[in-house]
Amino acid sequence: MPADELFSLTMEFIAMEYWDVFFQDKLALLAAKLSKMEGSLKLFKMVGLVDSFQTWAYLNPAHSITERNQYWARLLEEFNTGFDDKTDPLASWQRYSLLYRAPFYMVEYAIATLGALSIYKEFKSNKQVVIDRLIKAMKLGNTVSLQEIYHTAGVDFDFSKQKVNQVADFIREEWNSLKLELENSTHSSTTDPSTT
């Protein structure tokens, strides 16, 4: 598993702090940041959903089409994040081409996203230290283990329930903060007489 996903996803999150250059409208900026955080939740849902499905499918090779679609529908309910992504409840598993081309590959995205969100959380309070660590980690290339690259980048290669919960708490806090700021900005722009 290469480290490139950790770096590219980390840069995506860090870049959010500078999106005001592109989004001069505060409402559009907040909506874009909110969408990015929601996308992280949807990614974890997708990876958990697809990984659980393919694990079941490989462990139950004699399953029928009906059983397969029923199991998928159960997983859709289990992995419901509360965000409407319009997933078809029956055979929508078929749209995930990685199931056919590279089974279990999507887990790499979840691992990299957990690392990237951990780095982004620290970046929000310690920008230069995080940038220096990232540059040092990127210079390692594939000359050391993935665990060493993560450690050099300032994040533990840890996927324990406690670590995942810490990242989930961070996403929740960021999402709630952005949602509140967006609602307050929307409210103030509709009540401000200078905007009418």
C-alpha positions as a Markdown table, in Angstrom:
| # | Residue | x | y | z |
|---|---|---|---|---|
| 1 | Met | 0.0 | 0.0 | 0.0 |
| 2 | Pro | 1.7 | 3.2 | -1.1 |
| 3 | Ala | 1.6 | 6.5 | 0.9 |
| 4 | Asp | 0.5 | 8.7 | -2.0 |
| 5 | Glu | -3.1 | 8.6 | -0.9 |
| 6 | Leu | -2.2 | 9.9 | 2.6 |
| 7 | Phe | -0.4 | 12.9 | 1.0 |
| 8 | Ser | -3.0 | 13.7 | -1.6 |
| 9 | Leu | -5.9 | 13.5 | 0.8 |
| 10 | Thr | -4.0 | 15.5 | 3.4 |
| 11 | Met | -3.4 | 18.2 | 0.9 |
| 12 | Glu | -7.1 | 18.3 | 0.0 |
| 13 | Phe | -8.0 | 18.9 | 3.6 |
| 14 | Ile | -5.2 | 21.5 | 4.2 |
| 15 | Ala | -6.3 | 23.3 | 1.0 |
| 16 | Met | -9.7 | 24.0 | 2.6 |
| 17 | Glu | -8.0 | 26.5 | 4.8 |
| 18 | Tyr | -7.2 | 28.6 | 1.7 |
| 19 | Trp | -10.4 | 28.1 | -0.4 |
| 20 | Asp | -11.4 | 31.7 | 0.4 |
| 21 | Val | -9.1 | 32.6 | -2.6 |
| 22 | Phe | -11.6 | 30.8 | -4.9 |
| 23 | Phe | -14.8 | 31.3 | -3.0 |
| 24 | Gln | -15.2 | 35.0 | -2.3 |
| 25 | Asp | -18.8 | 34.4 | -1.3 |
| 26 | Lys | -18.8 | 33.3 | 2.4 |
| 27 | Leu | -21.9 | 31.1 | 2.0 |
| 28 | Ala | -20.4 | 29.3 | -1.0 |
| 29 | Leu | -17.1 | 28.8 | 0.9 |
| 30 | Leu | -18.9 | 27.3 | 4.0 |
| 31 | Ala | -21.1 | 25.1 | 1.8 |
| 32 | Ala | -18.0 | 23.8 | -0.1 |
| 33 | Lys | -16.2 | 23.0 | 3.2 |
| 34 | Leu | -19.3 | 21.4 | 4.6 |
| 35 | Ser | -19.6 | 19.3 | 1.4 |
| 36 | Lys | -16.0 | 18.2 | 1.8 |
| 37 | Met | -16.6 | 17.0 | 5.4 |
| 38 | Glu | -19.8 | 15.2 | 4.3 |
| 39 | Gly | -17.8 | 13.5 | 1.6 |
| 40 | Ser | -15.4 | 12.1 | 4.2 |
| 41 | Leu | -18.4 | 10.5 | 6.0 |
| 42 | Lys | -19.7 | 9.1 | 2.7 |
| 43 | Leu | -16.3 | 7.7 | 1.9 |
| 44 | Phe | -16.2 | 5.8 | 5.2 |
| 45 | Lys | -19.7 | 4.6 | 4.6 |
| 46 | Met | -18.8 | 3.4 | 1.1 |
| 47 | Val | -15.6 | 1.6 | 2.2 |
| 48 | Gly | -17.3 | -0.1 | 5.2 |
| 49 | Leu | -20.3 | -1.0 | 3.0 |
| 50 | Val | -18.3 | -2.4 | 0.1 |
| 51 | Asp | -15.7 | -4.1 | 2.3 |
| 52 | Ser | -18.4 | -5.8 | 4.4 |
| 53 | Phe | -20.3 | -6.9 | 1.3 |
| 54 | Gln | -17.3 | -8.4 | -0.5 |
| 55 | Thr | -16.1 | -10.1 | 2.7 |
| 56 | Trp | -19.5 | -11.7 | 3.0 |
| 57 | Ala | -19.6 | -12.6 | -0.7 |
| 58 | Tyr | -16.2 | -14.3 | -0.6 |
| 59 | Leu | -17.1 | -16.2 | 2.6 |
| 60 | Asn | -20.4 | -17.3 | 1.1 |
| 61 | Pro | -19.6 | -18.2 | -2.5 |
| 62 | Ala | -22.8 | -20.3 | -3.0 |
| 63 | His | -25.1 | -17.4 | -2.3 |
| 64 | Ser | -28.0 | -16.6 | -4.6 |
| 65 | Ile | -28.7 | -13.3 | -6.4 |
| 66 | Thr | -31.6 | -12.7 | -4.1 |
| 67 | Glu | -29.4 | -13.4 | -1.0 |
| 68 | Arg | -26.7 | -11.1 | -2.4 |
| 69 | Asn | -29.2 | -8.2 | -3.0 |
| 70 | Gln | -30.9 | -8.8 | 0.4 |
| 71 | Tyr | -27.5 | -8.7 | 2.2 |
| 72 | Trp | -26.6 | -5.5 | 0.4 |
| 73 | Ala | -29.9 | -3.9 | 1.4 |
| 74 | Arg | -29.2 | -4.8 | 5.1 |
| 75 | Leu | -25.8 | -3.3 | 4.9 |
| 76 | Leu | -27.2 | -0.1 | 3.4 |
| 77 | Glu | -29.3 | 0.3 | 6.4 |
| 78 | Glu | -26.5 | -0.6 | 8.8 |
| 79 | Phe | -24.1 | 1.9 | 7.2 |
| 80 | Asn | -26.7 | 4.7 | 7.0 |
| 81 | Thr | -24.9 | 8.0 | 7.9 |
| 82 | Gly | -28.0 | 10.2 | 7.7 |
| 83 | Phe | -26.8 | 11.8 | 4.5 |
| 84 | Asp | -29.0 | 11.1 | 1.5 |
| 85 | Asp | -26.8 | 9.7 | -1.2 |
| 86 | Lys | -29.6 | 8.2 | -3.2 |
| 87 | Thr | -28.1 | 4.7 | -3.1 |
| 88 | Asp | -30.4 | 2.1 | -4.8 |
| 89 | Pro | -31.3 | -0.4 | -2.1 |
| 90 | Leu | -31.0 | -3.5 | -4.3 |
| 91 | Ala | -28.3 | -4.1 | -6.7 |
| 92 | Ser | -26.3 | -0.9 | -6.5 |
| 93 | Trp | -23.3 | -2.8 | -5.3 |
| 94 | Gln | -22.7 | -3.4 | -9.0 |
| 95 | Arg | -21.7 | 0.2 | -9.6 |
| 96 | Tyr | -18.5 | -0.3 | -7.5 |
| 97 | Ser | -16.2 | -1.5 | -10.3 |
| 98 | Leu | -13.3 | -2.1 | -7.8 |
| 99 | Leu | -15.2 | -5.1 | -6.5 |
| 100 | Tyr | -14.3 | -6.7 | -9.8 |
| 101 | Arg | -11.0 | -5.2 | -10.6 |
| 102 | Ala | -9.3 | -4.9 | -7.3 |
| 103 | Pro | -11.1 | -6.5 | -4.3 |
| 104 | Phe | -10.5 | -4.9 | -0.9 |
| 105 | Tyr | -8.6 | -2.0 | -2.5 |
| 106 | Met | -10.9 | 0.6 | -1.2 |
| 107 | Val | -9.8 | 0.0 | 2.4 |
| 108 | Glu | -6.6 | 1.9 | 1.4 |
| 109 | Tyr | -8.8 | 5.1 | 1.0 |
| 110 | Ala | -10.2 | 4.7 | 4.5 |
| 111 | Ile | -6.8 | 4.2 | 6.0 |
| 112 | Ala | -5.4 | 7.2 | 4.1 |
| 113 | Thr | -8.4 | 9.4 | 5.0 |
| 114 | Leu | -8.1 | 8.6 | 8.7 |
| 115 | Gly | -4.4 | 9.6 | 8.6 |
| 116 | Ala | -5.2 | 12.7 | 6.5 |
| 117 | Leu | -7.9 | 13.9 | 8.9 |
| 118 | Ser | -5.6 | 13.4 | 11.9 |
| 119 | Ile | -2.9 | 15.5 | 10.2 |
| 120 | Tyr | -5.5 | 18.1 | 9.2 |
| 121 | Lys | -6.7 | 18.3 | 12.8 |
| 122 | Glu | -3.2 | 19.1 | 13.9 |
| 123 | Phe | -2.6 | 21.5 | 11.0 |
| 124 | Lys | -5.4 | 23.7 | 12.2 |
| 125 | Ser | -3.4 | 24.6 | 15.3 |
| 126 | Asn | 0.2 | 23.9 | 14.2 |
| 127 | Lys | 0.6 | 24.7 | 10.5 |
| 128 | Gln | 4.3 | 25.0 | 10.0 |
| 129 | Val | 5.2 | 21.9 | 12.1 |
| 130 | Val | 2.7 | 19.8 | 10.1 |
| 131 | Ile | 4.0 | 21.1 | 6.7 |
| 132 | Asp | 7.6 | 20.4 | 7.7 |
| 133 | Arg | 6.6 | 16.8 | 8.8 |
| 134 | Leu | 4.7 | 16.2 | 5.6 |
| 135 | Ile | 7.7 | 17.4 | 3.4 |
| 136 | Lys | 10.0 | 15.1 | 5.4 |
| 137 | Ala | 7.6 | 12.2 | 5.0 |
| 138 | Met | 7.2 | 12.7 | 1.3 |
| 139 | Lys | 10.9 | 12.8 | 0.8 |
| 140 | Leu | 11.1 | 9.2 | 2.1 |
| 141 | Gly | 9.2 | 7.9 | -0.9 |
| 142 | Asn | 8.9 | 4.2 | -0.7 |
| 143 | Thr | 12.2 | 3.7 | 1.0 |
| 144 | Val | 10.7 | 2.8 | 4.4 |
| 145 | Ser | 7.6 | 1.1 | 5.7 |
| 146 | Leu | 4.2 | 2.7 | 5.5 |
| 147 | Gln | 4.1 | 2.8 | 9.3 |
| 148 | Glu | 7.4 | 4.8 | 9.3 |
| 149 | Ile | 6.0 | 7.2 | 6.7 |
| 150 | Tyr | 2.9 | 7.8 | 8.8 |
| 151 | His | 5.0 | 8.3 | 11.9 |
| 152 | Thr | 7.3 | 10.8 | 10.1 |
| 153 | Ala | 4.2 | 12.7 | 8.9 |
| 154 | Gly | 3.1 | 12.9 | 12.5 |
| 155 | Val | 0.3 | 10.4 | 12.6 |
| 156 | Asp | 0.1 | 7.0 | 14.2 |
| 157 | Phe | -0.6 | 4.0 | 11.9 |
| 158 | Asp | -3.4 | 3.2 | 14.3 |
| 159 | Phe | -6.9 | 2.0 | 13.4 |
| 160 | Ser | -8.1 | 1.1 | 16.9 |
| 161 | Lys | -11.7 | 2.0 | 17.9 |
| 162 | Gln | -10.3 | 4.8 | 20.1 |
| 163 | Lys | -8.4 | 6.3 | 17.2 |
| 164 | Val | -11.3 | 6.0 | 14.8 |
| 165 | Asn | -13.6 | 7.6 | 17.4 |
| 166 | Gln | -11.2 | 10.5 | 17.8 |
| 167 | Val | -11.3 | 11.1 | 14.0 |
| 168 | Ala | -15.1 | 10.8 | 14.0 |
| 169 | Asp | -15.3 | 13.3 | 16.8 |
| 170 | Phe | -13.2 | 15.7 | 14.8 |
| 171 | Ile | -15.3 | 15.3 | 11.7 |
| 172 | Arg | -18.5 | 15.8 | 13.8 |
| 173 | Glu | -17.1 | 19.0 | 15.5 |
| 174 | Glu | -15.9 | 20.4 | 12.1 |
| 175 | Trp | -19.2 | 19.6 | 10.5 |
| 176 | Asn | -21.3 | 21.0 | 13.3 |
| 177 | Ser | -19.1 | 24.2 | 13.4 |
| 178 | Leu | -19.4 | 24.7 | 9.6 |
| 179 | Lys | -23.2 | 24.0 | 9.7 |
| 180 | Leu | -23.8 | 26.5 | 12.4 |
| 181 | Glu | -21.6 | 29.1 | 10.8 |
| 182 | Leu | -23.4 | 28.5 | 7.5 |
| 183 | Glu | -26.8 | 28.8 | 9.2 |
| 184 | Asn | -25.8 | 32.0 | 11.0 |
| 185 | Ser | -24.4 | 33.5 | 7.8 |
| 186 | Thr | -27.5 | 32.6 | 5.8 |
| 187 | His | -29.7 | 34.1 | 8.5 |
| 188 | Ser | -27.7 | 37.3 | 8.8 |
| 189 | Ser | -27.6 | 37.7 | 5.0 |
| 190 | Thr | -31.4 | 37.4 | 4.8 |
| 191 | Thr | -32.0 | 39.9 | 7.6 |
| 192 | Asp | -29.3 | 42.4 | 6.7 |
| 193 | Pro | -31.1 | 45.3 | 5.0 |
| 194 | Ser | -27.9 | 46.2 | 3.0 |
| 195 | Thr | -28.2 | 42.8 | 1.1 |
| 196 | Thr | -31.8 | 43.5 | -0.2 |
